[in-house]
């Protein structure tokens, strides 16, 4: 299968399927994107003339998407700037850019003060953290990140092959994805459709069809399950796998196993996927973007190779670093991950302890090595939102709130949970995001309850913002309570119990989608810092609209973020592998039993048998009686004569009655203190 590669400034790093790492001198000669650098603020944090920082921000969160390496980004930024200037969106972005610039000025002022102090303690603290993290480095796992190439566009191309050589995108108001032909013009996901048309007048826009995308994603996931049954879906078109066990059992190298997987996906689904192979999820996520489309990149599992790779890697290419954090880091002189170490003494003071730990892990190239199904993560919230045309009519706003509540009810039903806190999110026509929340008197999930508690919050907003005009509305439930019924099979050991409450999430973290329902972080770790509210709102502006009118023709809106259980491995693979012997633990005696329903039930009946309990008690009573008879003859302490006690008929009758009572009641056992 031919591996197609796009020109990339990272092509000098290593070959797509070899274990060789380019020397440091080659890495240092990797060309930077001059046009992007010229659009960035100066290293002193002051914006260049002519709104340079704003123009760079307007390029959007998908600036580093594959297929845009040859694009003149300065030209693209000028077109976006001119097309959006004077709009409400432009005014909002301009205001946020000014706020960020003021924040950076404060960071630089604090940096200048810190540089006059003795930071030896902070430097030692950072060095100790680095030493501790180095001891936790795990190089034994082979983690793979699979990413479908322009997934929505690839699926549409199967039905529209005549568009193979034409630029086209999926989405109308906002592009959700576009093919690689369109990316050469600067078009990218998250871009407004009218702006994309200015960049590429020949661009063909196709409507969304999530039924097709979910069906194709299910085909891909069925193949992934054969390589790692516990793979972790990161979204509809990407997943993490741990192929360590597969490579060991099949006798394949990681590169050969992934090449086999990619070839099989292409043969069975007719779409292509790219892959990154590394020692942890963070590195695998970065590597999967290096040889797109239809390629793979293997980063050798050695400390030297990883540190060398990270040394010249731009911080923006690390998942968890967005436009805002990138500008803040660049202002203090951190452009690549290699720049983190010289500034290690300043990081905790400038960005906080969490960001400090995150950056140190990025510098070392560390990340999580655990991969598990998304449904096993504990869910923190359930939410839904939709973008629509400007709406100010109170009646229509209430109708939209009702529809949102009904949609959230469907999501809560599928997640099998209720919420104790309800949050209302709206976005004004000025792109200002406002949220309100209320603690509920009881856990709720029904649409009537959700609407009833959300309506006062909406009415209060109407009072705070007279003539309020909205373009987005959403509801979210937090502090979830599981509504699942107890699983009897799990209780009796017939089936292993899972974690959490069904559909799961790792935790709430901001990502480029800006949605409430978040997936496990793509290659990230638990220490990924929360991004600022400015960046969170900024990313919301690029959320693909998921509601362009009446969506009642489908039971619920499908947006590619649904958390689904992993499919079972294929039957062929199951036939080739020897079946593992299964054991069921008895809930009474806790001893493993053969996994046969009839035999298992007989064993439980035996454990619970009253006759068995009665026989046991009778046996204990008989032993106690023998011991008592042996002790009937006693010697008084003040006499040398031996007497026999209890010789009267009444005494014998009392002893017999006590023995009969002990035998008659199986719940009682005679206690002897000797």
DAJO-V427589 format. One record per residue. N is the residue number from 1. RES is the residue in one small letter. NEAR is the number of other ideal C-beta (glycine too) atoms within 10 Angstrom. Layout:
n: [N	N]
res: [RES	RES]
near: [NEAR	NEAR]
//
This chain:
n: [1	2	3	4	5	6	7	8	9	10	11	12	13	14	15	16	17	18	19	20	21	22	23	24	25	26	27	28	29	30	31	32	33	34	35	36	37	38	39	40	41	42	43	44	45	46	47	48	49	50	51	52	53	54	55	56	57	58	59	60	61	62	63	64	65	66	67	68	69	70	71	72	73	74	75	76	77	78	79	80	81	82	83	84	85	86	87	88	89	90	91	92	93	94	95	96	97	98	99	100	101	102	103	104	105	106	107	108	109	110	111	112	113	114	115	116	117	118	119	120	121	122	123	124	125	126	127	128	129	130	131	132	133	134	135	136	137	138	139	140	141	142	143	144	145	146	147	148	149	150	151	152	153	154	155	156	157	158	159	160	161	162	163	164	165	166	167	168	169	170	171	172	173	174	175	176	177	178	179	180	181	182	183	184	185	186	187	188	189	190	191	192	193	194	195	196	197	198	199	200	201	202	203	204	205	206	207	208	209	210	211	212	213	214	215	216	217	218	219	220	221	222	223	224	225	226	227	228	229	230	231	232	233	234	235	236	237	238	239	240	241	242	243	244	245	246	247	248	249	250	251	252	253	254	255	256	257	258	259	260	261	262	263	264	265	266	267	268	269	270	271	272	273	274	275	276	277	278	279	280	281	282	283	284	285	286	287	288	289	290	291	292	293	294	295	296	297	298	299	300	301	302	303	304	305	306	307	308	309	310	311	312	313	314	315	316	317	318	319	320	321	322	323	324	325	326	327	328	329	330	331	332	333	334	335	336	337	338	339	340	341	342	343	344	345	346	347	348	349	350	351	352	353	354	355	356	357	358	359	360	361	362	363	364	365	366	367	368	369	370	371	372	373	374	375	376	377	378	379	380	381	382	383	384	385	386	387	388	389	390	391	392	393	394	395	396	397	398	399	400	401	402	403	404	405	406	407	408	409	410	411	412	413	414	415	416	417	418	419	420	421	422	423	424	425	426	427	428	429	430	431	432	433	434	435	436	437	438	439	440	441	442	443	444	445	446	447	448	449	450	451	452	453	454	455	456	457	458	459	460	461	462	463	464	465	466	467	468	469	470	471	472	473	474	475	476	477	478	479	480	481	482	483	484	485	486	487	488	489	490	491	492	493	494	495	496	497	498	499	500	501	502	503	504	505	506	507	508	509	510	511	512	513	514	515	516	517	518	519	520	521	522	523	524	525	526	527	528	529	530	531	532	533	534	535	536	537	538	539	540	541	542	543	544	545	546	547	548	549	550	551	552	553	554	555	556	557	558	559	560	561	562	563	564	565	566	567	568	569	570	571	572	573	574	575	576	577	578	579	580	581	582	583	584	585	586	587	588	589	590	591	592	593	594	595	596	597	598	599	600	601	602	603	604	605	606	607	608	609	610	611	612	613	614	615	616	617	618	619	620	621	622	623	624	625	626	627	628	629	630	631	632	633	634	635	636	637	638	639	640	641	642	643	644	645	646	647	648	649	650	651	652	653	654	655	656	657	658	659	660	661	662	663	664	665	666	667	668	669	670	671	672	673	674]
res: [x	x	x	x	x	x	x	x	x	x	x	x	x	x	x	x	x	x	x	x	x	x	x	x	x	x	x	x	x	x	x	x	x	x	x	x	x	x	x	x	x	x	x	x	x	x	x	x	x	x	x	x	x	x	x	x	x	x	x	x	x	x	x	x	x	x	x	x	x	x	x	x	x	x	x	x	x	x	x	x	x	x	x	x	x	x	x	x	x	x	x	x	x	x	x	x	x	x	x	x	x	x	x	x	x	x	x	x	x	x	x	x	x	x	x	x	x	x	x	x	x	x	x	x	x	x	x	x	x	x	x	x	x	x	x	x	x	x	x	x	x	x	x	x	x	x	x	x	x	x	x	x	x	x	x	x	x	x	x	x	x	x	x	x	x	x	x	x	x	x	x	x	x	x	x	x	x	x	x	x	x	x	x	x	x	x	x	x	x	x	x	x	x	x	x	x	x	x	x	x	x	x	x	x	x	x	x	x	x	x	x	x	x	x	x	x	x	x	x	x	x	x	x	x	x	x	x	x	x	x	x	x	x	x	x	x	x	x	x	x	x	x	x	x	x	x	x	x	x	x	x	x	x	x	x	x	x	x	x	x	x	x	x	x	x	x	x	x	x	x	x	x	x	x	x	x	x	x	x	x	x	x	x	x	x	x	x	x	x	x	x	x	x	x	x	x	x	x	x	x	x	x	x	x	x	x	x	x	x	x	x	x	x	x	x	x	x	x	x	x	x	x	x	x	x	x	x	x	x	x	x	x	x	x	x	x	x	x	x	x	x	x	x	x	x	x	x	x	x	x	x	x	x	x	x	x	x	x	x	x	x	x	x	x	x	x	x	x	x	x	x	x	x	x	x	x	x	x	x	x	x	x	x	x	x	x	x	x	x	x	x	x	x	x	x	x	x	x	x	x	x	x	x	x	x	x	x	x	x	x	x	x	x	x	x	x	x	x	x	x	x	x	x	x	x	x	x	x	x	x	x	x	x	x	x	x	x	x	x	x	x	x	x	x	x	x	x	x	x	x	x	x	x	x	x	x	x	x	x	x	x	x	x	x	x	x	x	x	x	x	x	x	x	x	x	x	x	x	x	x	x	x	x	x	x	x	x	x	x	x	x	x	x	x	x	x	x	x	x	x	x	x	x	x	x	x	x	x	x	x	x	x	x	x	x	x	x	x	x	x	x	x	x	x	x	x	x	x	x	x	x	x	x	x	x	x	x	x	x	x	x	x	x	x	x	x	x	x	x	x	x	x	x	x	x	x	x	x	x	x	x	x	x	x	x	x	x	x	x	x	x	x	x	x	x	x	x	x	x	x	x	x	x	x	x	x	x	x	x	x	x	x	x	x	x	x	x	x	x	x	x	x	x	x	x	x	x	x	x	x	x	x	x	x	x	x	x	x	x	x	x	x	x	x	x	x	x	x	x	x	x	x	x	x	x	x	x	x	x	x	x	x	x	x	x	x	x	x	x	x	x	x	x	x	x	x	x	x	x	x	x	x	x	x	x	x	x	x	x	x	x	x	x	x]
near: [12	4	15	14	16	19	8	20	13	22	17	15	21	24	14	19	19	11	15	11	20	20	10	14	7	14	20	12	10	17	9	12	19	11	14	18	12	13	23	18	18	12	12	11	22	15	20	14	6	9	17	18	22	21	20	24	25	26	22	22	22	18	21	15	19	21	22	22	17	10	20	12	21	17	12	26	25	15	15	23	17	11	18	18	13	9	12	16	16	17	14	19	19	16	14	21	22	13	12	24	17	10	17	22	14	11	19	18	11	14	17	9	10	14	10	7	11	8	16	9	10	18	13	11	15	24	13	10	17	15	9	10	15	11	6	9	14	14	15	8	19	25	31	30	27	28	22	26	21	27	24	28	26	23	23	23	18	12	10	13	7	7	16	10	7	13	21	21	29	25	23	15	14	19	26	22	26	30	27	19	20	25	26	16	19	23	29	26	24	22	23	20	15	10	20	26	15	16	20	19	9	11	21	16	15	19	9	20	15	17	10	14	23	16	11	21	25	13	14	22	18	16	20	24	19	18	23	22	16	14	24	27	25	23	19	24	23	22	26	28	27	22	22	17	14	20	18	10	9	13	8	15	15	23	20	13	21	27	19	15	23	21	12	15	20	14	10	12	20	13	22	21	28	28	29	28	27	31	25	25	30	28	26	29	25	25	27	27	19	23	26	25	20	19	24	25	31	27	25	19	20	13	14	10	20	23	15	23	23	22	18	22	22	19	21	19	16	25	21	25	22	19	23	22	22	22	23	21	24	21	24	21	14	24	18	19	23	19	18	22	16	10	17	20	20	22	23	19	17	20	19	13	12	13	22	23	20	23	29	21	25	23	26	21	25	22	27	20	19	14	21	17	19	24	20	17	19	12	23	17	20	25	23	28	25	20	20	17	11	10	17	12	10	12	7	12	20	15	12	20	20	16	19	24	22	17	24	27	21	15	21	23	14	15	25	16	23	21	26	15	16	25	19	23	19	23	22	18	16	12	21	14	17	14	14	16	14	14	10	17	8	8	17	20	22	15	18	12	18	25	20	13	20	23	15	12	19	20	13	13	18	14	8	10	14	6	6	18	14	22	19	22	23	22	26	22	28	18	14	24	14	14	15	10	7	6	12	9	11	12	11	16	17	16	12	7	9	14	11	16	19	18	20	21	23	19	15	14	19	23	21	17	21	21	21	21	22	19	23	25	22	25	27	22	19	11	19	26	19	15	20	17	13	16	22	16	17	26	22	20	21	19	21	22	17	21	19	15	7	7	15	8	5	9	9	16	16	17	22	20	17	19	19	16	14	21	16	12	17	13	8	9	13	11	9	8	10	6	7	6	7	10	12	20	14	16	12	12	11	8	10	11	16	13	12	12	10	8	12	19	11	12	18	17	10	13	14	10	11	8	9	13	13	14	12	12	19	13	10	16	19	12	12	16	15	10	11	14	9	8	11	11	10	10	10	9	5	5	8	6	6	9	10	8	10	10	9	9	7	7	11	11	10	12	13	10	10	13	16	11	12	18	15	10	11	16	6	12	13	16	7	11	3	4]
//
